């Protein structure tokens, strides 16, 4: 299967338009049509209906495979180019919002850093494809347990710190005076769904046996301060690292006592660490 044809197909399916795909890819519309026809002939299946433009059942199945396949190809290219390239003098770091703790920020080199704040799910792919030299991801885990990251390429990870987690709720909330809270007792509470600014509700459900934690409001930004303001205003509870949950005006951060989980950070990279990346890893005390 020709990856160029596959990329064309994915673009047409995403945009639901041959002409829009041609404009984005820099091809003529005729060339895009030829690519799709060639791919359909190669696979012996119709992948798209034409009016409207939409994937067939076979096309949907191909889309399930296409993303990981194309990502692996991009990662392979980036890995080889990285090995052949001259050493870089700067550092490009992709980090999840809640991974940028005061300790992590203090560990950054004084100069030469490009910092990109990304949703945590995008960081392994950014490192694998060479758009970032180093990634800093985070998530909810049992103490000392590694995070479960998507298998996008042969990546190396090292633990870069753990801290307790706290439930953030308005100061006047009935549970605000509790010395600690059990996650299972909060499954039916109103929660903020902020997958890119806080610890995702999916992580909470997984820690609670796969159920509960219905969202009251969804926040699709990456600003942690906005999330804490929403929690303080009573729009829903949020689970955050201790360092992000404390000293929030109008809110109380109550320790989570059960299950025994922590906010874990990990450095993600390809190959071996050198230069500014190695310096940052040492400053964070990165360890497996």
N, C-alpha and C positions, 0 to 999 in steps of 0.2 A: 504494500500500500504506500503510495507516494505521499510523503508528509506535506508537500506543497498543496496537493489536491485536498488533503484532509483539513489543512488550515483554511482553505477557501470554503469548504463545506461548513465548518464550524462558524465562520463569519457570516455566511448566508443564513444559516439557521438562527444565529443570534439576532441578526438584523431583520429577518423575515423579508428580505428584499435582495434580488440579484443586483439591481442598480446601486443600492446603498453599499452593498458589499464591494462592488467594483470600485466605487469612489473611495472607500476606506483602504482597500488593498492596492490601489493604483493600477488596476487592470481595466481593460474594456469590459463592457457587459457581456460581449460575445465570448471573451476569454473565460470569464467566470462560468458561463453556461457550459463551455467546453470542459472546464475542470470538473464540474459536477457530473456531466455525462460520462467522462472518462472514469471517474470514481465509481459511479453506478455500474458501468460496464465491468470494471475490475472486480467488484463485489457481487455482481449478478443480482442486484436488488435495487429497487427504487427507493431513494433516500428522502426525496422531497416531493410534496405536491406543489403544483405551480400556481394555482389560483384558489385560495391564497397560498403563499409560500410558507410551508410548515413541514416539519419532519414527519415521515411515516413511522410506523412502529419499528421498522428496521433502522430508520434514521435516528430515532430516539435511542435505540440500543447502541448505535455507533457513537453518539454523543457521550454516552456513559464511559466509553473507552477513550474517546479523543482527548479529553482534558489531561488525564494522567500521561498518555502517550506523548503528547506535544510538550508537556512540562518536562518529561524525562529527556527528550531530545534537546530542549533548551538548556537543561542542566548539564548534559554531556558536553555540549558545545562550550558552555561557560567554564566548565572544569578544565577542558583542554586548553582553552585560551588563557585561563588563569595560570596554568603551569608554564606556558610559553612566554607570558608577558613579563616585562621588567617589573621589579618590586615597586609597589605603589608607596608614595610618601605619606598619604593621608589615610583616613579610616572612614568608611561608610558603615553606619550602624543603623539597623532597622530594629525598632523596639516597640513593644506593646505599651499602651499608656500606663497601666498599673505596674509595669516592670521598671518604670523610671522613678524609682524610690530616691530619696535624698542620698542614700549610700551609692546607688548606681550613678547618679548625676555627678557626685563628688569624684567618682573614679574615672570620669572621662578625661582624656588628655587635654592639656591646656589649649591646644591649637590643632588645626588640620582635621577636624571631625565634621562629617556631614551626618546629621541625625534625622532619620525619617520615622515618624510615629505612624504605625500601621496596625490594622486589626491583627490580632495574634495569629489567626489562621493563615494570613498571607506571608508571615515572616519566613517560615522554612522555604517557601518557593522563591522569595526574594533572594535569600542566601544561595539557594541551589542554582539559580539562573544568573548569578553574578551582579544583580542590581544592588546588593549589599554585601560588604565583606564579612560582616558579623551580625548575628541576630541576638536579641535579648527577648526571650519569650517567658511567659508566666502562666500559672494556672493553679488549680486546687489539687492537692495530692496528700496522701498520707506522708508523715514525716520520713524524709530520706528516700521516698519513692520517686523514680524519674517520671517526667511528664510523658503523656502519650501524644506524640507528634505525627503528622501525616507522613507517609512513606513516599516522599517526592524525589529523593536522591540519596546517595551515600553521605549522610551528614554526621558530623561528630557533635555530641552535646556534653556539656559539663555543668554540674550544679553551681549556681552563682549566688545562692543565699535562700533562706527560708525565714518566714516570720508568721506570727499568729494572724488569724483572721477575726474580724469583728462584724457584727450586724449593726448597721447604721440605721437609726430611726429617730423621729422627732423627739425632742426633750420631753414633751407632754404625753408621749405614747404610754399606754398602760404597762408595757414591758420594759420601759426605759430604766426602771429602778432595780431590775433583776441583776444579780451578780454574774449571771451567765445564762446562756440560752442553748437549747437543744434544737438542732436543725429540723428534726422530725416534728417538733411542736409548731414550727413555722410554715409547714407545707401549705396550709390553707390561707396564709396571710396574703396581703396585697403586695406584690413585688414590682420593682423597677426592672424592666427588661432592657439591659444596656450591655450587649455582648462585647462591644469594643471599648467601653470605658470602665467596666467593672468585671467581676467574675461572673461568667455567663450562667443563666438559669439552668442550662443543660448540665453544667457541672454540679449544681445543687441537686438536680433530679437524680443524677448518677450516684451521688453520695447518699441519697435518700431512698435508694431502691428503684429509681426510675419514674417516680410519680410526684405530683404536686407542683407548687410554685407557679401559679398562674400569674401572668403579668397584668398590672394595672395601667402601666404607661410604658411605652417603648421609646427609648432614646437611642438614636443611631449615630451619635457623634462619638468623638474620642476624648473629649475633655472631662477629666475626672472631677474637676471643680463643679461643672454643671450637674453632674450626677449627684454629688453630695448636696448641692443646693436643692435639687428635686426631692431628695430623701428628707432633708430638714423641713421642707415645706409640706410634707405629709403625702406625697404622691405615690409612695411605695417604699418598701424596705430595700436595702442593698447590702450585699456581702462584699467587704473590701479588705485589702491588707491593712493591718493595724496602723501602719505609717500613713495611709491615705485616709483612714476613718477618724483619726483623733483630731481634736481641736477644730471641729467643724461648727460654726456658729448655729445655734438652734437645734443641734442634733446631739444624740448620745450614741457612743459606740460601745456595745455590749459584747464581751467575749463569747465566742462560740465554744461550748464545752463538749459537745458531742455531735457528730463523730469527731475523732481526733484527726483533724486535717490542718494543713498549713498552706500559706501562699508560697509557692516555690518558683524561683527564677532559674533559667538555664541559658547559657551561652550556646549558640548554634553556629557552626561554621563548616567549611569544606577544607579538607587537607590538613595542614598544620598551622598553628598560630605563629606569627612573626611580627616584628615591628610594633606598631601602635596597638594592634589587636592583642598581641601577647602581653603588652603592658597593661591593657585594660583587664584582661583575664586575671593577671596577678593581683591587681588592685581589688578585684571583686572576690579574690580567694577562690576562683573557680576550681571545682573538683568534681570528679565523677561520683 
